[in-house]
């Protein structure tokens, strides 16, 4: 039961953070953010 609530809360929250990271800082910087985040995701 807790895991369901956890997923319901965390998934939108992470998507919201990603949205802020990519679009909140401006479209021109989004490409730079992708480059810096890709190595973190690949590990």
C-alpha distances in whole Angstrom, upper triangle without the diagonal:
4,5,5,7,9,10,11,13,14,16,18,19,20,22,23,25,26,28,29,30,32,33,33,36,38,39,42,39,36,38,39,35,34,37,35,32,33,34,30,28,31,30
4,5,5,6,9,10,11,12,14,16,16,18,20,21,22,24,26,27,28,30,31,31,34,36,37,39,37,34,36,36,33,32,35,33,29,30,31,28,26,29,28
4,5,5,6,9,10,10,12,14,15,16,18,20,20,22,24,25,26,28,29,30,32,34,35,37,35,32,34,34,30,29,32,30,27,27,28,25,23,25,25
4,5,5,6,9,10,11,13,14,15,17,19,20,21,23,25,26,27,28,29,31,34,34,37,34,31,33,34,30,29,32,31,27,28,29,26,24,26,26
4,5,5,6,8,10,12,12,14,16,17,18,20,22,23,24,26,27,27,30,32,33,36,33,31,33,33,30,29,32,31,27,28,30,26,24,27,27
4,6,5,6,8,10,10,12,14,15,16,18,20,21,22,24,25,25,28,30,31,33,31,28,30,31,27,26,29,27,24,25,26,23,21,24,24
4,5,5,6,8,10,10,12,14,15,16,18,20,21,22,24,24,26,29,29,31,29,26,28,29,25,24,27,26,22,23,25,22,19,22,22
4,6,6,7,9,11,12,13,15,16,17,19,21,22,23,23,26,28,28,31,29,26,29,29,26,25,28,27,24,25,27,24,22,25,25
4,6,6,6,9,10,11,12,15,16,17,19,20,21,21,24,26,27,30,28,25,27,28,24,24,27,26,22,24,26,23,21,24,25
4,6,5,6,8,10,10,12,14,15,16,18,20,19,22,24,25,28,25,22,25,25,21,21,24,22,19,20,22,19,17,20,21
4,5,5,6,9,10,11,12,14,15,17,18,19,21,23,23,26,24,21,23,24,20,19,22,21,18,19,21,18,16,19,20
4,6,5,6,9,10,10,12,14,15,16,16,19,21,21,24,23,20,22,23,20,19,23,22,19,20,23,20,18,21,23
4,5,5,6,9,10,11,12,14,15,15,17,20,21,24,21,19,21,22,18,19,22,20,17,19,21,19,17,21,22
4,5,5,6,8,10,10,12,14,14,16,19,19,22,19,16,19,19,15,15,18,17,14,16,18,15,13,17,18
4,5,5,6,9,10,10,12,13,15,17,17,20,18,15,17,18,15,14,18,17,14,16,18,16,14,18,20
4,5,5,6,9,10,10,10,13,15,16,19,17,15,18,18,15,16,19,18,15,18,20,18,17,21,22
4,5,5,6,9,10,9,12,14,15,18,15,13,16,16,12,13,17,15,13,15,18,15,15,18,20
4,5,5,6,8,9,11,13,13,15,13,10,13,14,10,10,14,13,10,12,15,13,12,16,18
4,5,5,6,7,10,11,11,14,13,10,13,14,11,12,15,15,13,15,18,17,16,19,21
4,6,5,4,7,9,11,14,12,10,13,14,11,13,16,15,13,16,19,17,17,21,22
4,6,6,6,9,10,12,9,7,11,10,7,9,12,11,10,13,16,14,14,18,19
4,6,6,7,7,9,8,5,8,9,7,8,11,11,10,13,16,15,15,18,20
4,6,5,6,9,8,6,10,12,10,11,14,15,14,16,19,19,19,22,24
4,6,8,11,9,9,13,13,11,13,16,16,15,18,21,20,20,23,25
4,7,8,6,7,11,10,9,12,14,14,14,17,20,19,20,23,24
4,5,6,7,10,11,10,13,15,15,16,18,21,21,21,24,26
4,6,5,8,10,10,11,14,15,16,17,20,21,21,23,26
4,6,7,8,10,11,13,14,15,17,20,21,21,23,26
4,5,5,6,9,10,11,12,14,17,17,18,20,23
4,5,5,6,9,10,10,12,15,16,16,18,21
4,5,5,6,9,10,11,14,15,15,17,19
4,5,5,6,9,10,12,13,15,16,18
4,5,5,6,8,11,11,12,14,16
4,6,5,6,9,10,10,12,15
4,6,5,7,10,10,11,14
4,6,6,7,9,11,12
4,6,5,6,9,10
4,5,5,6,9
4,5,5,6
4,6,6
4,6
4
